[in-house]
Amino acid sequence: MTPAERRAAIKRASALARKNGNKLDAEALKELQQLYQQAVAEVRQRIVMMADGEGLVRLNNLQVLRRQLDDVITQLGQMEEQLLTRFQTQTSTVATQAFSASMATERLTDLAGEAVRMARAFQAEDGLQLSDRLWRVNNHAKEVMGRTIESAIIQGNSASQAAEDFIRRGAAVPADLQKKIRMADASAMGRATTKGLMTGRGSPYDNARRLFRTEINRAHGLAYQSTAFEDEDVIGTCFLLSPNHPEPDICDMHATVNRYGLGKGVYPQGKSPWPAHPNTLSYEEVVFFDEVTAGDKAGRENRIQWLNNQAGGLQYQVLASQKKVQALNQGLLKENDIERPWKDIRHKYEDDLP
């Protein structure tokens, strides 16, 4: 195989690795959903088992029920971690296979394993590692579930006690009081718990999906990067937007700025801004020395120059702050402040803005 043929084979295999990475992402999220559905079914069953003959869960069973449901979520967390590790391992292997035409299988296996370890040890700006984030997700699930059943049981039982006074006086129990009594109904509590855990932005399930997508993609990208730069013909990696990228944001800048004179969105080793944010399915692709043109070298630009050449709407979508756009247009915004929240940098600019 000639060098040109080898490079072409790596490019084709890289495209296949991205395709397979997307498949693994979909499979992981499907299995995660199944785990949550199984946990919810177990939660509802435990609630029903605590109900009395009228289908109500009484206050004296609250603490026992909470401990049982916490155990369900603890078990869910353990299965989540196992599932995530499995898919991180699979996607790292898929990423390194893009270089099977130029590297020994044993080395690819080592690089894939190292990428998983790097992904799990990765510490974000908030100081949290993957284990911390998994704990947060599952602790949030316990909190949501605990608040839901505690509120329902306490309000339902309080309403039951109030209803007894009406009954003793021979008066009809008001409709609103009857409604509150049914809050402690096992079936109603099961539905409320399911909704709290599974439904809406920011729910435990939504946060778990976000975490899974972020960390599986991180393992893939780290494996691809580390393997790519073992090839002596590689000069950088190109930041690729996901085909399903919903709307312009900072990823568009990363994918099109020629910051290092290597071409649009191309970064040397250790300089790539990938991944730009959580919950992304962006990837990178290897770039070889002979792909960098004279035009690429001459067209080098910093990110402020790139932003100044964009329309106002895109400037706002990248900077995510109208004040930062104003600072940019006044010639004030510094390049190292592009990605920082306005609240953290406002003291540097607000006195000079209109």
Helices and strands as residue ranges (DSSP letters): H 3-49, G 59-61, H 62-96, G 97-99, H 105-121, H 130-168, H 175-181, G 182-184, H 186-198, H 204-228, E 234-240, H 250-256, E 266-267, E 283-288, G 289-291, H 294-298, H 303-308, H 312-319, H 322-329, G 335-337, H 342-349, G 350-352
